[in-house]
Amino acid sequence: MGAFNGLAFDAHQTWAFWRAEAVGVTESPFRCPNGTRATMLSARTLPPRLCGAERMVALLDGALGQLEAPLARLRGDARLRLWLGLPERYGPEASKARAVERRHLEDHVERWCERSAASAPVIGVPRGAASLAFALAEACADVASGQVDAAIVGGVDTYHAPDVMDELMAQSRLFDGKNMDSLIPGEGAAFLVITRPRMATRAGLPRLALVDAVGLGQEPGSLLSEAPCTGMGLTQAIRAATGGQRDPNWRLEWLLGDVNNESYRSTELQLALPRALAPGGMDAGKGYRPIAVDDLPVDFLPLRFCDLGAATLPTAAIIASQTFLRGVPRATNCLCVSSSQGPDRGAVLLRAAPPG
């Protein structure tokens, strides 16, 4: 796995800074409508004048470069594919300028694959914060069926761009020192290498975690629509990720989410958790079946890394995997959940890999 964000240069540092409760927000070059400089968590090693797609290229290089050594063990006739999570602004309705930016990013990753990981087709997934879940649903199916030997799955995002900041200001979503119902922008890139346990053992790769399940959901409204938040999309995703456990004694031990200071996000989680983790509990307790441990630990990535957009879920997966390796905090499974600005919702259930 590889990570690069405003606090850290690799996966281990990402976990260490999260564990140390580090916060690195600073004033950005962008000014809010009230004249104050917007607060942001930026990668300080990148030039402030580097913006938009070119800045995302630098973030990609920082994260993907960490995969070159492990991928070298899979070279030869190994069949690879790469799923690239992207911001929703690069989706089907993107402007011509942003469509060009998306193609630029995908071409850059394809060239990296040619240099470092043999030929690997790049599949763009412009679904924002939930991108990894949608990518993993495809990637894990392809790996399990033997269509590919390994999948590289991750995402990249940045708010360090004038047009993106203008949109946040127009939507009144940018923290300006007074607006508390807002987000603090961040940036980052994170990637995971997914393969079957037997392939990992044969290539001499460490098994950092197991993907137990992936859940997808669709919220009827969206953060920017006038429709009220129902929480049903996130409920659907969490249920899909946790509902397949055959052991009746299994319990979810940790939830790692993406709630920021926006009231929509906290409302959504408050609506979703009781429905998703206490089946039957809403029906006079007749069919109640506990899914999570008592006093389930719930942590939120934006408290340390600010809003990471399409890099949210892969960064959460890296923190969970590093936690399994280091045993702090103690947990043998973790549900990573994230909500896109639009209707997409995703949940990824990870489990600690068995020793050996």
Wavefront OBJ file of the C-alpha trace (Angstrom):
o trace
v 0.000 0.000 0.000
v 1.092 3.553 -0.602
v -0.119 6.902 0.756
v 0.758 10.567 0.386
v -1.218 13.370 2.043
v -0.926 16.619 3.966
v 0.523 14.900 7.031
v 2.454 11.899 5.775
v 4.615 10.498 2.990
v 3.755 6.807 3.311
v 1.353 4.308 4.881
v 3.216 3.942 8.175
v 3.449 7.700 8.703
v -0.224 8.061 7.842
v -1.123 5.653 10.647
v 1.398 7.225 13.050
v 0.103 10.774 12.552
v -3.488 9.567 12.837
v -2.633 7.690 16.029
v -0.791 10.710 17.448
v -3.869 12.869 16.731
v -1.723 15.207 14.682
v -3.378 18.201 13.021
v -1.558 20.169 10.353
v -4.056 22.755 9.085
v -2.662 26.076 7.873
v -3.814 29.139 5.995
v -4.088 28.472 2.273
v -3.410 30.873 -0.620
v -7.185 31.091 -1.240
v -9.354 33.786 0.310
v -12.949 33.315 1.463
v -15.661 35.868 0.591
v -15.225 37.486 4.021
v -11.564 38.145 3.242
v -10.011 35.539 5.533
v -7.631 32.964 4.132
v -9.247 29.556 3.804
v -7.985 26.921 6.215
v -6.596 23.822 4.489
v -4.413 20.792 5.090
v -2.015 20.748 2.156
v 1.034 18.695 1.325
v 3.645 21.259 2.292
v 6.368 19.710 0.160
v 4.372 20.654 -2.961
v 4.716 24.211 -4.323
v 1.703 26.386 -3.402
v 1.379 27.487 -7.027
v 0.899 23.881 -8.145
v -2.861 23.474 -8.563
v -5.567 21.187 -9.848
v -4.691 18.234 -12.053
v -0.941 18.902 -11.957
v -1.033 18.838 -8.184
v -2.936 15.554 -8.316
v -0.190 14.168 -10.559
v 2.359 14.973 -7.843
v 0.156 13.301 -5.213
v -0.200 10.245 -7.462
v 3.555 9.989 -7.916
v 4.071 10.156 -4.155
v 1.656 7.292 -3.457
v 2.196 5.064 -6.498
v 5.970 5.219 -6.149
v 5.680 3.203 -2.931
v 4.156 0.299 -4.874
v 7.039 -0.168 -7.287
v 9.097 -2.476 -5.067
v 6.263 -4.880 -4.158
v 4.894 -4.873 -7.703
v 8.321 -5.844 -9.013
v 7.707 -9.256 -7.468
v 4.593 -9.677 -9.605
v 6.203 -8.765 -12.915
v 6.416 -11.168 -15.779
v 3.179 -12.629 -17.018
v 1.086 -11.291 -14.109
v -2.177 -9.751 -15.276
v -2.854 -6.403 -13.594
v -5.554 -3.754 -13.659
v -5.675 -0.389 -11.922
v -8.793 1.352 -10.643
v -8.346 5.100 -10.123
v -10.852 6.818 -7.826
v -11.454 10.422 -8.846
v -13.518 13.431 -7.719
v -17.119 13.581 -8.931
v -16.283 16.691 -10.929
v -14.625 14.355 -13.449
v -17.821 12.348 -13.969
v -19.943 11.952 -17.131
v -21.257 15.518 -16.932
v -17.808 17.078 -16.608
v -16.962 20.172 -18.629
v -14.581 19.830 -21.553
v -11.760 21.303 -19.493
v -12.270 18.795 -16.704
v -12.657 15.928 -19.154
v -9.216 16.885 -20.479
v -7.863 16.920 -16.916
v -9.282 13.461 -16.264
v -7.702 12.076 -19.419
v -4.419 13.679 -18.392
v -4.551 11.957 -14.999
v -5.457 8.562 -16.465
v -2.737 8.855 -19.111
v -0.193 9.708 -16.433
v -1.139 6.616 -14.426
v -1.028 4.448 -17.551
v 2.496 5.652 -18.259
v 3.455 4.875 -14.664
v 2.098 1.361 -15.115
v 4.140 0.874 -18.258
v 7.286 1.917 -16.404
v 6.679 0.217 -13.091
v 4.031 -2.466 -13.147
v 3.973 -3.849 -16.662
v 0.895 -3.223 -18.768
v -2.135 -2.479 -16.590
v -5.328 -0.957 -18.011
v -6.522 2.058 -15.998
v -10.204 2.284 -15.094
v -11.347 5.689 -13.876
v -13.984 5.743 -11.122
v -15.161 9.364 -10.681
v -17.485 8.746 -7.716
v -15.776 10.951 -5.143
v -15.450 9.773 -1.557
v -17.188 6.437 -2.233
v -15.006 5.621 -5.257
v -12.937 2.910 -3.579
v -15.983 0.832 -2.654
v -17.263 0.823 -6.247
v -13.763 0.069 -7.535
v -13.197 -2.733 -5.018
v -16.493 -4.373 -5.913
v -15.175 -4.829 -9.453
v -11.538 -5.447 -8.569
v -12.186 -8.148 -5.962
v -14.574 -9.943 -8.309
v -11.957 -9.904 -11.083
v -9.230 -11.161 -8.742
v -11.435 -13.857 -7.217
v -12.529 -15.113 -10.637
v -8.964 -15.236 -11.914
v -9.472 -12.603 -14.613
v -6.539 -10.696 -13.133
v -3.737 -11.758 -10.815
v -3.649 -8.472 -8.913
v -5.541 -5.208 -8.794
v -4.221 -1.786 -7.855
v -7.072 0.188 -6.312
v -7.045 3.688 -4.867
v -7.891 7.327 -5.349
v -6.566 10.864 -5.539
v -8.095 14.242 -4.798
v -7.225 17.836 -3.997
v -9.145 20.999 -3.210
v -6.040 23.049 -3.951
v -7.450 24.532 -7.160
v -9.100 27.922 -7.775
v -12.167 26.503 -9.540
v -12.768 23.906 -6.835
v -12.469 26.484 -4.060
v -14.812 28.817 -5.960
v -17.414 26.044 -6.032
v -17.104 25.433 -2.284
v -17.531 29.155 -1.631
v -20.582 29.348 -3.905
v -22.079 26.389 -2.001
v -21.273 27.973 1.397
v -19.397 24.790 2.330
v -15.970 26.312 3.016
v -14.831 27.044 6.563
v -14.123 30.781 6.764
v -13.610 31.128 10.507
v -17.323 31.604 11.210
v -19.293 29.113 9.097
v -19.218 25.992 11.256
v -21.486 23.951 8.940
v -18.620 23.464 6.523
v -15.609 21.376 5.595
v -11.876 21.996 5.789
v -10.236 20.913 2.535
v -7.412 18.416 2.406
v -5.640 16.452 -0.312
v -4.025 13.099 -0.800
v -3.583 9.895 -2.751
v -3.651 6.311 -1.504
v -3.470 2.894 -3.214
v -3.777 -0.760 -2.251
v -2.578 -3.882 -4.063
v -5.289 -6.555 -3.988
v -4.465 -10.175 -4.771
v -5.362 -13.682 -3.636
v -3.569 -14.994 -0.525
v -1.882 -17.754 -2.519
v -0.540 -15.260 -5.074
v 0.736 -12.992 -2.297
v 2.551 -15.896 -0.648
v 4.075 -17.039 -3.936
v 5.331 -13.507 -4.679
v 6.656 -13.019 -1.159
v 4.266 -10.152 -0.437
v 3.068 -9.519 3.127
v -0.658 -9.904 3.731
v -1.621 -6.671 5.447
v -5.383 -7.233 5.667
v -8.236 -9.164 4.066
v -11.170 -7.593 2.237
v -14.133 -9.301 3.878
v -16.950 -7.516 2.071
v -17.876 -4.400 0.119
v -21.217 -2.622 0.373
v -22.686 -0.057 -2.025
v -25.663 2.239 -1.586
v -27.514 5.146 -3.157
v -28.937 8.043 -1.141
v -32.198 9.323 -2.708
v -31.079 12.928 -2.330
v -27.622 14.475 -2.099
v -25.695 16.940 0.003
v -26.433 19.776 -2.436
v -30.074 18.954 -3.153
v -33.078 20.275 -1.270
v -34.273 16.745 -0.519
v -33.911 15.795 3.155
v -31.241 13.294 4.143
v -32.741 9.848 4.749
v -29.602 7.876 5.603
v -30.917 4.976 3.533
v -28.005 4.900 1.087
v -25.428 4.584 3.867
v -27.659 2.089 5.677
v -27.798 -0.016 2.519
v -24.014 0.065 2.112
v -23.299 -0.853 5.757
v -25.840 -3.670 5.743
v -24.386 -5.100 2.547
v -20.869 -5.041 4.028
v -21.752 -6.549 7.402
v -24.749 -8.753 6.639
v -22.915 -11.731 5.170
v -21.175 -12.929 8.321
v -22.002 -16.583 8.990
v -20.686 -16.698 12.551
v -23.571 -15.630 14.858
v -21.013 -14.454 17.410
v -19.232 -12.144 14.976
v -19.203 -8.466 15.965
v -17.964 -5.338 14.260
v -15.139 -3.906 16.390
v -14.377 -0.538 14.809
v -15.922 1.957 12.398
v -13.803 4.507 10.556
v -15.874 7.167 8.790
v -15.682 10.470 6.942
v -17.965 12.727 8.991
v -16.752 16.335 8.912
v -18.331 19.498 10.340
v -21.176 19.489 7.824
v -24.469 18.783 9.600
v -25.659 16.677 6.652
v -22.862 14.165 7.264
v -23.480 13.781 10.991
v -27.245 13.518 10.447
v -26.718 10.821 7.838
v -24.576 8.681 10.136
v -26.981 9.136 13.045
v -29.819 7.895 10.843
v -27.875 5.007 9.303
v -26.104 3.371 12.249
v -29.146 2.261 14.285
v -30.792 0.808 11.189
v -27.696 -0.903 9.871
v -26.120 -2.265 13.044
v -29.221 -3.269 15.001
v -31.436 -5.265 12.609
v -34.828 -5.866 14.171
v -34.154 -3.336 16.901
v -36.570 -0.857 15.305
v -39.344 -3.468 15.380
v -40.019 -3.662 19.120
v -36.881 -5.786 19.405
v -38.577 -8.921 18.069
v -35.890 -9.729 15.539
v -33.001 -7.893 17.174
v -29.623 -9.253 16.189
v -26.522 -7.378 17.402
v -23.956 -6.652 14.707
v -21.413 -4.534 16.610
v -19.692 -4.698 19.963
v -21.103 -2.654 22.803
v -19.764 0.908 22.744
v -18.522 0.531 19.166
v -15.444 2.766 18.636
v -16.190 5.287 15.874
v -13.453 7.523 14.433
v -13.548 10.118 11.670
v -10.747 10.692 9.177
v -11.419 14.433 8.558
v -10.558 15.213 12.189
v -6.904 14.560 11.326
v -6.574 14.750 7.537
v -9.456 17.115 6.722
v -11.680 16.201 3.782
v -9.784 13.888 1.409
v -12.510 13.426 -1.199
v -11.748 10.458 -3.450
v -8.706 9.584 -1.323
v -10.850 9.125 1.816
v -11.686 5.403 1.693
v -8.261 4.172 0.542
v -6.620 6.254 3.285
v -9.044 4.777 5.821
v -8.214 1.276 4.559
v -4.516 1.989 5.025
v -5.031 3.203 8.601
v -7.105 0.115 9.407
v -4.522 -2.238 7.893
v -1.667 -0.579 9.725
v -3.668 -0.822 12.938
v -4.088 -4.570 12.441
v -0.326 -4.902 12.011
v 0.571 -2.846 15.073
v -2.276 -3.734 17.422
v -3.015 -0.149 18.451
v -5.880 0.335 18.906
v -6.816 -3.317 19.323
v -9.248 -4.489 16.657
v -9.471 -7.477 14.356
v -11.910 -5.897 11.915
v -12.852 -2.428 10.741
v -15.670 -1.008 8.635
v -14.570 1.962 6.524
v -17.516 4.058 5.310
v -17.735 7.115 3.118
v -20.362 9.294 1.429
v -19.860 11.125 -1.835
v -21.238 14.585 -2.469
v -23.787 12.980 -4.807
v -25.844 9.837 -4.125
v -23.035 7.236 -3.924
v -22.319 5.562 -0.582
v -19.676 2.937 0.128
v -18.586 0.621 2.939
v -15.541 -1.672 3.016
v -15.152 -4.312 5.722
v -11.510 -5.230 6.402
v -10.233 -8.026 8.607
v -6.811 -8.624 10.099
v -4.845 -11.201 8.103
v -4.054 -14.404 9.989
v -0.392 -14.779 11.035
v 1.962 -16.628 8.759
l 1 2 3 4 5 6 7 8 9 10 11 12 13 14 15 16 17 18 19 20 21 22 23 24 25 26 27 28 29 30 31 32 33 34 35 36 37 38 39 40 41 42 43 44 45 46 47 48 49 50 51 52 53 54 55 56 57 58 59 60 61 62 63 64 65 66 67 68 69 70 71 72 73 74 75 76 77 78 79 80 81 82 83 84 85 86 87 88 89 90 91 92 93 94 95 96 97 98 99 100 101 102 103 104 105 106 107 108 109 110 111 112 113 114 115 116 117 118 119 120 121 122 123 124 125 126 127 128 129 130 131 132 133 134 135 136 137 138 139 140 141 142 143 144 145 146 147 148 149 150 151 152 153 154 155 156 157 158 159 160 161 162 163 164 165 166 167 168 169 170 171 172 173 174 175 176 177 178 179 180 181 182 183 184 185 186 187 188 189 190 191 192 193 194 195 196 197 198 199 200 201 202 203 204 205 206 207 208 209 210 211 212 213 214 215 216 217 218 219 220 221 222 223 224 225 226 227 228 229 230 231 232 233 234 235 236 237 238 239 240 241 242 243 244 245 246 247 248 249 250 251 252 253 254 255 256 257 258 259 260 261 262 263 264 265 266 267 268 269 270 271 272 273 274 275 276 277 278 279 280 281 282 283 284 285 286 287 288 289 290 291 292 293 294 295 296 297 298 299 300 301 302 303 304 305 306 307 308 309 310 311 312 313 314 315 316 317 318 319 320 321 322 323 324 325 326 327 328 329 330 331 332 333 334 335 336 337 338 339 340 341 342 343 344 345 346 347 348 349 350 351 352 353 354 355 356
